[in-house]
Amino acid sequence: MAEKILIVDDDVDSLKLIGLMLQRHGYTVVAANSGKQALAKADAERPDLIILDWMMPDLSGIDVLKQLKGSANTKDIPTIMFTAKTLIDDKVVAFEGGADDYLTKPTHPAELASRVRAILARSEAQQRTKKANRGLAIGVLGSKGGVGTTTLTINLAAALLNDEQSQPVLADFRQGVGTMGLLLGFGRSQGMHKVLQMPASEINADMVEGHLIQHQTGLRALVSSARPLEAQQNFEIDSAIATISVLRELGRPAFFDLGYGYDQVTARLQKEMDKLIVIVEPNSATLTMARELIHEISSVGGAGRINLVVMNRSQSSLQTPWQQVEDVVGLDIKAIIAAAPELAFQATENSMPMTLLQPTAVVSSQIVKLAEEVKTRIKSLTG
C-alpha cells in the first residue's frame, strides 16, 4: 500500500505542485490549506508523513506542529517543515518543536523527494522496532450486549498465566457498567475511571500500575466500576490511547474489554488493537448486527486482524449452523465456545476464571485453544 502524505500549505499552487510531484513517485496525497484543517485531517487520515508550511493565516506551522506532537493520536507522525523562513533560529525552533526535517523554499523537486524517502524509511524502521518491543493489544468486542465479552476477556488472559512468555494484563473501558472487577471479586475498584480523568501527558507506567488490581491468581487488571455516574463523565480520547500504550508495556499481551456496539469511543480505540475478537451468538438478529459491525471495522482497519468467535449462550439445538454463520457475517469462525451456565455461575461465585476453576471442562479447553492463537502471535513478535 502506498504511503500517505499530508501536505499543508495555504498557497494552492504549492499544494498542487508538491502533490503532483509526490503522486508521480507513487505516494497517496492528502491536502490541507489551513492549520485547523491540517489538525483535523492528520487525526482522521493518520498519514505516514506531514509536509508542513510555517506561515499560514489561522495557525502557524509551529502551532500545528506543537499540537500534533501533543496528541497521542498524531505524535509519532514524522513531519517536514517546508517554508521560506531561512534563519538558523527558525530551524532551531522547528526542531525543538518536534520537526524531523527542515527544508527552505524554493527546493528542487529531487531534493524534496529524497528527503521524503529518507524520513519515511527512518520512520518505518522506528515503527518496526517499536512494534517488536511492545506488547500485543487484543480487543474483545461484542456484536450486542450480553454475549460474554467480559467473561471471554478474563478467561483468555487466565489461560496465558502459565505461559512463560506471557504476562497478561486486563483492562475494562466500560465506565459505569464495568463487570470485570465484579467477576474478579473487586466490586468497588474504579482504577480505569481515575486514570482516564488524567491528561494524556501524565499517564505513565508508574501511575497506571498504582491503579491495577492484583487477583489471587496473578492476573492484573485496570477495571471500571458499575457506578452509573461514571458512564456520564467524559474523558479525552488521547488519555484512553495513552492508557492503551502504557498497558502494552505492562502486559504481554494486554487484553481490552471494549464492550459492545460501535460508538465514537469504540470506533477510535479499536484502531489501537493488533487483534480484535468479535463475539456473536448464533441467531439471525445478532449475526446481522455482527455483519454491520465488522463492515465498519474493516473499512478503517482491514478484516485481517478480526477473529470471529461464536458464543453459545444456551444448550438449545435450535441455533444457526456454523456454515450459515460464516456466510452471513462474511468471516471464518475462529472458535466456537460451548454453553456452560453452571460453570459460569460457579466461577462468578468464587471470583475465579472458568479456565482455572475447571481447566478440564469443555468450555475451558475451547478458550485455551483460542488463547494458543494469541501465544503464537506473541512468539512471532518476540522472535
C-alpha positions as a printed Julia matrix, in Angstrom:
383×3 Matrix{Float64}:
   0.0     0.0    0.0
   1.35    3.44  -0.95
   2.45    5.7    1.88
   0.07    8.57   2.6
   1.45   12.1    2.83
  -0.43   15.12   4.15
   0.67   18.44   2.56
  -0.22   21.61   4.48
   0.14   25.0    2.75
  -2.17   27.99   2.31
  -0.75   28.52  -1.2
  -2.93   26.49  -3.57
  -0.27   26.46  -6.31
   2.29   24.97  -3.88
  -0.21   22.31  -2.84
  -0.78   21.33  -6.47
   2.91   21.27  -7.45
   4.06   19.29  -4.41
   1.07   16.97  -4.66
   1.69   16.15  -8.33
   5.37   15.5   -7.7
   4.64   13.12  -4.82
   1.93   11.32  -6.77
   4.41   10.7   -9.61
   6.63    8.99  -7.04
   3.78    6.68  -6.07
   2.58    8.34  -2.86
  -1.04    8.95  -1.85
  -1.55   12.66  -1.22
  -3.92   14.43   1.18
  -4.0    18.25   1.21
  -4.92   20.93   3.76
  -4.79   24.69   3.22
  -5.0    25.84   6.85
  -3.67   24.86  10.25
  -7.05   23.82  11.64
  -7.79   21.72   8.58
  -4.36   20.1    8.91
  -5.04   19.03  12.5
  -8.41   17.56  11.56
  -7.02   15.64   8.58
  -3.97   14.4   10.49
  -6.27   12.96  13.16
  -8.71   11.42  10.67
  -6.32   10.23   7.95
  -3.32    9.14  10.08
  -0.8     9.92   7.29
   2.68    8.4    7.18
   4.29   11.85   6.8
   3.29   15.51   7.03
   4.89   18.29   4.95
   4.06   21.48   6.83
   4.3    25.13   5.82
   5.15   27.65   8.55
   3.3    30.83   7.62
  -0.46   30.34   7.49
  -3.3    32.73   8.38
  -5.07   30.83  11.17
  -2.47   28.71  12.94
   1.23   28.87  12.21
   3.07   25.72  11.22
   4.83   25.72  14.6
   1.47   25.91  16.42
   0.23   23.0   14.32
   3.44   21.06  15.0
   3.11   21.52  18.76
  -0.48   20.31  18.72
   0.43   17.29  16.57
   3.23   16.3   18.95
   0.98   16.87  21.97
  -1.65   14.41  20.77
  -1.3    10.67  21.4
  -3.03   10.09  18.06
  -0.53   12.05  15.93
   2.67   12.47  17.97
   4.51    9.7   16.1
   3.82   11.05  12.59
   7.09   12.39  11.13
   6.96   15.99   9.95
   8.99   18.05   7.48
   8.82   21.82   7.87
   8.79   23.28   4.34
   8.99   27.06   4.49
  10.52   30.25   3.11
  11.96   31.09   6.56
  15.72   30.63   6.32
  17.12   31.87   9.65
  19.01   29.42  11.86
  16.88   30.49  14.83
  13.75   29.41  12.92
  15.26   25.99  12.26
  16.11   25.61  15.94
  12.53   26.46  16.92
  11.19   23.9   14.43
  13.49   21.1   15.56
  12.81   21.85  19.23
   9.09   21.7   18.42
   9.48   18.15  17.1
  10.12   18.55  13.36
  12.03   15.67  11.77
  13.47   17.73   8.92
  13.56   21.32   7.67
  13.55   22.46   4.04
  13.55   26.02   2.74
  11.61   27.16  -0.31
  12.31   27.0   -3.17
  13.69   23.46  -3.17
  14.43   21.28  -6.18
  11.81   18.5   -6.53
  14.54   15.85  -6.5
  15.78   17.05  -3.09
  12.27   17.08  -1.64
  11.62   13.57  -2.95
  14.93   12.39  -1.48
  14.13   13.86   1.94
  10.67   12.29   1.87
  12.12    8.85   1.09
  14.71    9.18   3.85
  12.18   10.26   6.5
   9.72    7.52   5.56
  12.44    4.86   5.63
  13.63    6.02   9.04
  10.06    6.15  10.36
   9.32    2.64   9.11
  12.44    1.29  10.84
  11.46    3.04  14.07
   7.94    1.65  13.87
   9.26   -1.9   13.35
  11.49   -1.55  16.41
   8.65   -0.07  18.43
   6.28   -2.89  17.49
   8.9    -5.51  18.3
   9.42   -4.03  21.77
   5.8    -3.54  22.71
   3.21   -5.98  23.87
   0.25   -7.09  21.83
  -3.1    -5.28  22.23
  -6.11   -7.55  21.87
  -9.6    -6.08  21.92
 -12.72   -8.11  22.67
 -15.9    -6.62  21.21
 -19.46   -7.91  21.35
 -21.85   -7.59  18.45
 -24.51   -6.84  21.07
 -24.84   -6.75  24.83
 -24.85   -9.93  26.88
 -22.73  -12.12  24.59
 -19.95  -12.59  27.12
 -17.21  -10.08  26.21
 -16.0    -9.67  29.79
 -16.1   -13.4   30.54
 -14.09  -14.25  27.43
 -11.58  -11.42  28.04
 -10.87  -12.62  31.59
 -10.59  -16.27  30.63
  -8.31  -15.67  27.65
  -5.9   -13.8   29.91
  -6.16  -16.51  32.59
  -5.34  -19.17  30.0
  -1.97  -17.49  29.41
  -0.89  -17.22  33.04
   1.23  -20.36  32.9
   2.97  -19.43  29.65
   6.5   -18.24  30.44
   6.48  -15.75  27.55
   3.22  -14.15  28.66
   2.46  -11.56  31.32
  -1.19  -10.84  30.61
  -2.88   -7.7   31.83
  -6.59   -6.82  31.56
  -8.44   -3.56  31.05
 -12.13   -2.67  31.05
 -13.16    0.5   29.21
 -16.85    0.21  30.11
 -17.15    3.01  32.63
 -20.29    2.85  34.76
 -21.22   -0.64  33.56
 -17.96   -2.48  34.22
 -18.31   -6.08  35.41
 -14.69   -7.22  35.18
 -13.92   -6.1   38.73
 -17.11   -7.74  39.99
 -16.28  -11.08  38.35
 -12.79  -10.99  39.87
 -14.09  -10.09  43.34
 -13.15   -6.38  43.35
 -16.54   -4.75  43.42
 -15.64   -1.15  44.25
 -12.49   -0.71  42.19
 -12.57    2.21  39.75
  -8.97    2.36  38.56
  -9.85    2.95  34.9
 -12.02    5.94  35.76
  -9.23    7.57  37.79
  -6.66    7.02  35.05
  -8.89    8.37  32.26
  -9.53   11.59  34.17
  -5.82   12.42  33.9
  -4.28   14.32  30.97
  -2.57   12.02  28.47
   0.82   13.6   29.25
   0.56   12.46  32.89
  -0.38    8.84  32.18
   2.7     6.67  32.68
   3.6     3.15  33.79
   4.02    4.02  37.48
   0.7     5.81  37.64
  -1.23    3.05  35.85
   0.41    0.32  37.93
  -0.79    2.1   41.04
  -4.39    1.54  39.89
  -4.11   -2.1   38.82
  -5.87   -4.69  40.93
  -3.98   -7.92  41.63
  -6.11  -11.08  41.6
  -5.16  -14.1   43.71
  -4.25  -15.96  40.51
  -1.72  -13.32  39.5
  -3.96  -11.61  36.95
  -3.6    -7.83  36.89
  -6.45   -5.63  35.75
  -7.4    -1.99  35.27
 -11.14   -2.08  35.78
 -14.17    0.17  35.56
 -16.79    0.12  38.28
 -20.54   -0.43  37.97
 -21.33    3.04  39.32
 -23.78    4.61  36.82
 -22.47    8.16  37.33
 -19.12    7.18  35.8
 -20.84    6.48  32.49
 -21.88   10.15  32.35
 -18.38   11.52  32.82
 -16.44   12.22  29.64
 -12.74   11.64  29.09
 -10.26   12.67  26.43
  -9.6    10.1   23.72
  -5.9    10.94  23.99
  -5.99    9.77  27.62
  -7.51    6.46  26.54
  -4.88    6.0   23.81
  -2.11    6.81  26.29
  -3.57    4.22  28.69
  -3.55    1.56  25.97
   0.07    2.42  25.16
   1.14    2.04  28.79
  -0.75   -1.22  29.23
   1.1    -2.59  26.2
   4.3    -2.05  28.18
   2.94   -3.6   31.37
   1.35   -6.67  29.8
   2.31   -9.18  27.15
  -0.34   -9.29  25.89
  -2.83   -6.66  27.04
  -6.5    -7.63  26.74
  -9.13   -4.9   26.41
 -12.83   -5.37  27.1
 -14.38   -2.91  24.62
 -17.98   -3.79  25.48
 -20.38   -3.97  22.56
 -21.53   -1.88  19.64
 -19.63    0.85  17.82
 -19.89    4.27  19.42
 -17.43    7.1   18.81
 -15.05    5.94  21.55
 -15.01    2.29  20.46
 -14.53    3.3   16.83
 -11.33    5.13  17.8
  -9.98    2.65  20.37
 -10.36   -0.36  18.08
  -7.77    1.21  15.76
  -5.17    0.71  18.51
  -5.77   -3.05  18.65
  -3.46   -5.54  16.94
  -6.21   -8.15  17.08
  -9.97   -7.84  17.5
 -12.11  -10.7   18.74
 -15.72  -10.1   17.72
 -18.24  -12.24  19.6
 -21.56  -13.3   18.1
 -24.45  -15.5   19.13
 -25.75  -17.99  16.54
 -29.09  -16.28  15.78
 -30.13  -14.2   12.8
 -30.55  -10.86  14.58
 -27.13  -10.95  16.26
 -25.43  -12.14  13.08
 -26.89   -9.24  11.1
 -25.61   -6.82  13.75
 -22.19   -8.51  13.61
 -22.02   -8.2    9.84
 -22.65   -4.46  10.02
 -20.16   -4.06  12.87
 -17.41   -5.94  11.04
 -18.09   -3.94   7.88
 -17.42   -0.7    9.76
 -14.26   -2.05  11.41
 -12.93   -3.43   8.13
 -13.48   -0.13   6.33
 -10.88    1.61   8.51
  -8.53   -1.17   9.58
  -8.92   -4.21   7.35
 -10.56   -7.53   8.17
  -7.3    -9.44   8.61
  -6.98   -8.67  12.32
 -10.58   -9.67  13.16
 -11.26  -13.07  14.76
 -14.86  -14.22  14.78
 -15.93  -16.17  17.88
 -19.34  -17.78  18.31
 -20.56  -17.85  21.89
 -23.36  -20.33  22.61
 -25.34  -18.86  25.47
 -27.79  -21.74  25.67
 -27.64  -25.5   25.17
 -30.55  -25.5   22.73
 -30.06  -27.27  19.4
 -32.2   -24.62  17.68
 -29.26  -22.48  16.57
 -27.92  -21.25  13.24
 -25.47  -23.78  11.71
 -21.83  -22.61  11.7
 -21.65  -22.6    7.89
 -24.55  -20.18   7.78
 -22.91  -18.02  10.45
 -19.85  -17.63   8.22
 -21.98  -16.89   5.16
 -23.97  -14.15   6.93
 -21.05  -12.47   8.68
 -18.53  -12.93   5.87
 -15.7   -14.28   8.04
 -14.42  -17.72   9.0
 -15.16  -18.75  12.57
 -12.04  -18.81  14.74
 -13.66  -20.57  17.72
 -16.99  -21.85  18.98
 -17.44  -21.59  22.75
 -19.93  -24.01  24.29
 -22.63  -23.04  26.75
 -21.62  -23.64  30.37
 -24.14  -21.81  32.59
 -23.42  -23.84  35.73
 -19.65  -23.38  35.47
 -20.12  -19.69  34.7
 -22.23  -19.33  37.85
 -19.65  -21.15  39.98
 -16.87  -19.01  38.53
 -18.72  -15.82  39.43
 -19.49  -17.01  42.97
 -15.84  -17.98  43.5
 -14.4   -14.88  41.76
 -12.33  -17.24  39.65
 -11.92  -17.57  35.86
 -13.54  -20.73  34.45
 -10.3   -21.85  32.8
  -8.67  -22.0   36.23
 -11.65  -23.21  38.26
 -12.25  -26.23  36.0
  -9.4   -26.42  33.47
 -10.61  -29.76  32.05
 -14.12  -28.52  31.22
 -15.07  -28.4   27.54
 -15.54  -24.63  27.57
 -12.14  -24.17  29.24
 -10.43  -26.28  26.57
 -12.09  -24.22  23.84
 -10.9   -20.93  25.35
  -7.39  -22.3   25.9
  -7.25  -23.32  22.24
  -8.23  -19.78  21.22
  -5.53  -18.44  23.55
  -2.98  -20.58  21.69
  -3.53  -18.31  18.69
  -2.53  -15.38  20.86
   0.6   -17.18  22.1
   1.63  -17.9   18.53
   1.36  -14.19  17.68
   3.37  -13.23  20.79
   6.18  -15.57  19.8
   6.24  -14.18  16.26
   6.66  -10.66  17.67
   9.33  -11.54  20.23
  11.18  -13.55  17.61
